[in-house]
Amino acid sequence: MTDFIKTSASRSLENAVQDHFIPAEAPWSGIVRKGQTIRIEDSYGQQAIDTLFYRADDFAERYSNQDTMRAQGGAYIGTGTKIISNEGNVMLVMTADSCGRHDTSAGACSCESNTVRFGHGTKYLHACRDNFVIEVTKHGMSKRDIVPNINFFMNVPIKPNGEMTIVDGISAPGDYVELVAEMDVLCVISNCPQINNPCNGFDPTPIRVLIWDGED
């Protein structure tokens, strides 16, 4: 807790080099340079924020949920977690977490999965995979480059038998995570538009992303 307070207190909103308000259900992407800190804020609470990372100078190197879970020996992302790439390199390190529950197993919602889970009437509802496609194409990638992602603030308990269920989120308004980049990375976010399960409290809301330069 001491490390969290020290890290958070050192951040001044006025000193942020980037400050983005992302509307409900919308995507966003941006570069985080080595040494910079990115804060992803759940501004209104109970909002899942689907997130991917790519090496900025080689998008073929990207976030690997399998390597990240294996390296830390746990199924969830939290303070101290090293975000590992498919090449085995550390991309970022989580240095602050005011919520304490972040999934990296349940993946992103899609029109196809919505149809299977919730019926054909949901087929044309907007989904995270659509958001990811919109953003990665801006950087010359395609849907083939979308990999299993992190779901910040999404509450997905895992039972001893391996079963997973998406349940009500525990994040409060203003909860956030901070990650320090260990290499230049492209961050791609889908502010999850899902309204058919409780990952967003059935009411998607805006979020905020801030970036600070590293300390000299």
C-alpha positions as CSV (number, residue, x, y, z in Angstrom):
1,M,0.0,0.0,0.0
2,T,2.9,2.4,0.7
3,D,4.2,1.9,-2.8
4,F,0.8,2.6,-4.3
5,I,0.4,5.8,-2.3
6,K,3.8,7.1,-3.2
7,T,3.3,6.3,-6.9
8,S,-0.2,8.0,-7.0
9,A,0.8,11.0,-5.0
10,S,3.6,11.8,-7.4
11,R,1.2,12.2,-10.3
12,S,-0.1,15.7,-11.0
13,L,-2.9,16.0,-13.5
14,E,-1.5,19.3,-14.7
15,N,1.8,17.6,-15.6
16,A,0.2,14.9,-17.8
17,V,1.6,15.1,-21.3
18,Q,-1.6,13.5,-22.6
19,D,-5.2,13.5,-21.2
20,H,-7.9,11.7,-23.1
21,F,-11.6,11.4,-22.4
22,I,-13.0,8.3,-24.2
23,P,-16.7,8.2,-24.7
24,A,-18.9,5.2,-23.7
25,E,-18.5,2.4,-26.2
26,A,-15.7,4.1,-28.1
27,P,-12.2,3.0,-29.1
28,W,-8.9,4.8,-28.6
29,S,-5.2,4.2,-29.4
30,G,-2.0,6.0,-28.7
31,I,1.8,5.6,-28.2
32,V,3.3,5.3,-24.8
33,R,7.1,5.8,-24.8
34,K,9.6,3.9,-22.7
35,G,9.7,5.3,-19.2
36,Q,6.3,7.0,-19.5
37,T,3.4,6.1,-17.2
38,I,-0.1,5.5,-18.5
39,R,-3.1,5.7,-16.2
40,I,-6.4,4.1,-17.3
41,E,-9.2,5.4,-15.2
42,D,-12.7,3.9,-14.7
43,S,-14.3,7.3,-14.2
44,Y,-17.8,6.2,-13.3
45,G,-17.1,2.7,-11.9
46,Q,-18.0,-0.8,-13.0
47,Q,-16.7,-0.3,-16.6
48,A,-14.7,-2.9,-18.3
49,I,-11.8,-1.5,-20.4
50,D,-10.5,-4.0,-23.0
51,T,-6.8,-3.3,-23.7
52,L,-4.1,-4.5,-26.0
53,F,-0.4,-3.5,-26.3
54,Y,1.9,-3.8,-29.4
55,R,5.6,-3.0,-29.7
56,A,5.6,0.4,-31.3
57,D,8.3,-0.3,-33.9
58,D,7.2,-3.9,-34.6
59,F,3.5,-4.7,-34.3
60,A,4.3,-8.4,-34.7
61,E,5.4,-8.3,-31.1
62,R,2.3,-7.9,-29.0
63,Y,0.7,-8.7,-25.6
64,S,0.6,-12.3,-24.6
65,N,-1.9,-13.3,-21.9
66,Q,-0.5,-16.8,-21.7
67,D,3.1,-15.6,-21.1
68,T,1.9,-12.9,-18.7
69,M,0.0,-15.4,-16.6
70,R,2.7,-18.0,-16.7
71,A,5.4,-15.5,-15.7
72,Q,3.6,-14.2,-12.7
73,G,2.0,-17.6,-11.7
74,G,-1.5,-16.1,-11.5
75,A,-4.6,-15.6,-13.5
76,Y,-5.2,-11.9,-12.7
77,I,-3.4,-8.7,-13.5
78,G,-2.4,-6.5,-10.5
79,T,0.3,-4.3,-8.9
80,G,3.7,-5.6,-9.8
81,T,2.5,-7.6,-12.8
82,K,4.9,-7.6,-15.8
83,I,3.0,-7.3,-19.1
84,I,4.8,-9.8,-21.3
85,S,4.9,-10.0,-25.1
86,N,4.8,-13.0,-27.3
87,E,8.6,-12.7,-27.6
88,G,9.0,-13.0,-23.9
89,N,9.9,-9.4,-23.3
90,V,8.5,-7.1,-20.6
91,M,6.4,-4.4,-22.3
92,L,5.0,-2.6,-19.2
93,V,4.9,-3.1,-15.4
94,M,1.7,-2.3,-13.4
95,T,2.8,0.1,-10.6
96,A,-0.5,1.1,-9.1
97,D,-4.0,-0.4,-8.9
98,S,-6.8,1.0,-6.8
99,C,-9.3,-1.7,-7.7
100,G,-7.6,-5.1,-7.4
101,R,-9.5,-7.1,-10.0
102,H,-8.5,-7.3,-13.7
103,D,-9.1,-10.2,-16.0
104,T,-7.0,-11.5,-18.9
105,S,-8.8,-14.7,-19.7
106,A,-12.3,-13.9,-20.8
107,G,-11.3,-12.1,-24.0
108,A,-13.3,-9.4,-25.9
109,C,-17.0,-9.4,-26.8
110,S,-17.8,-9.8,-30.5
111,C,-21.0,-9.8,-32.6
112,E,-20.5,-13.6,-33.0
113,S,-20.1,-14.3,-29.3
114,N,-23.0,-12.1,-28.5
115,T,-25.2,-14.0,-30.9
116,V,-24.2,-17.4,-29.3
117,R,-24.5,-16.2,-25.7
118,F,-27.5,-13.8,-25.9
119,G,-29.5,-14.7,-29.1
120,H,-29.7,-13.5,-32.7
121,G,-31.3,-10.2,-31.6
122,T,-27.9,-9.1,-30.3
123,K,-26.0,-9.8,-33.5
124,Y,-25.8,-6.2,-34.7
125,L,-24.9,-4.6,-31.3
126,H,-21.6,-2.9,-31.2
127,A,-18.8,-5.0,-29.6
128,C,-15.2,-4.7,-28.5
129,R,-13.8,-6.6,-31.4
130,D,-15.4,-4.0,-33.7
131,N,-13.6,-1.3,-31.7
132,F,-10.3,-3.1,-31.9
133,V,-10.6,-3.5,-35.7
134,I,-11.4,0.2,-36.1
135,E,-8.2,1.1,-34.1
136,V,-5.7,-1.4,-35.4
137,T,-6.5,-0.6,-39.0
138,K,-5.4,3.0,-38.3
139,H,-2.0,1.5,-37.7
140,G,-1.9,-0.8,-40.8
141,M,-3.0,-3.9,-39.0
142,S,-6.1,-6.1,-39.5
143,K,-8.4,-8.3,-37.5
144,R,-5.8,-11.1,-37.7
145,D,-3.6,-8.9,-35.4
146,I,-6.2,-8.9,-32.6
147,V,-5.1,-11.2,-29.8
148,P,-6.5,-12.1,-26.4
149,N,-6.6,-8.9,-24.3
150,I,-6.6,-7.5,-20.8
151,N,-9.9,-6.6,-19.4
152,F,-9.2,-3.9,-16.8
153,F,-11.8,-3.7,-14.1
154,M,-13.7,-6.7,-15.3
155,N,-14.6,-9.2,-12.6
156,V,-14.3,-12.8,-13.8
157,P,-14.1,-15.2,-10.9
158,I,-12.4,-18.5,-11.8
159,K,-13.7,-21.6,-10.0
160,P,-11.4,-24.5,-8.9
161,N,-12.7,-26.5,-11.8
162,G,-11.8,-23.8,-14.3
163,E,-15.2,-22.4,-14.9
164,M,-15.4,-18.6,-15.4
165,T,-18.3,-16.3,-15.0
166,I,-18.6,-12.5,-15.7
167,V,-20.2,-10.9,-12.6
168,D,-20.8,-7.4,-11.3
169,G,-17.7,-5.3,-11.3
170,I,-16.2,-4.1,-8.0
171,S,-14.5,-0.9,-9.3
172,A,-15.6,2.4,-7.8
173,P,-15.8,5.8,-9.7
174,G,-12.3,7.1,-10.2
175,D,-10.5,3.7,-9.7
176,Y,-7.5,3.4,-11.9
177,V,-4.4,1.4,-12.9
178,E,-1.0,2.8,-13.8
179,L,1.6,1.1,-15.9
180,V,5.2,2.1,-16.7
181,A,6.3,1.3,-20.3
182,E,9.5,-0.8,-20.5
183,M,9.6,-0.2,-24.3
184,D,7.7,2.1,-26.7
185,V,4.3,0.6,-27.0
186,L,1.0,1.2,-28.9
187,C,-1.9,1.0,-26.5
188,V,-5.2,0.0,-28.1
189,I,-8.4,0.4,-26.0
190,S,-12.0,-0.6,-26.5
191,N,-14.2,1.1,-23.9
192,C,-16.5,-1.9,-23.7
193,P,-20.0,-1.4,-25.1
194,Q,-21.4,-4.7,-23.8
195,I,-25.0,-4.4,-22.4
196,N,-26.0,-8.0,-22.2
197,N,-23.9,-9.0,-19.1
198,P,-22.9,-7.2,-15.9
199,C,-19.3,-6.3,-16.9
200,N,-20.4,-2.7,-17.4
201,G,-23.2,-2.7,-14.9
202,F,-25.5,-2.9,-18.0
203,D,-24.7,0.8,-18.6
204,P,-21.4,1.6,-20.5
205,T,-19.8,4.9,-19.4
206,P,-16.9,7.2,-20.4
207,I,-13.3,6.6,-19.2
208,R,-10.1,8.6,-19.0
209,V,-6.5,7.9,-20.1
210,L,-3.6,10.0,-19.0
211,I,0.1,9.7,-19.8
212,W,3.1,11.2,-17.9
213,D,6.7,11.4,-18.8
214,G,9.2,9.4,-16.8
215,E,11.2,11.0,-14.0
216,D,14.8,12.0,-15.0
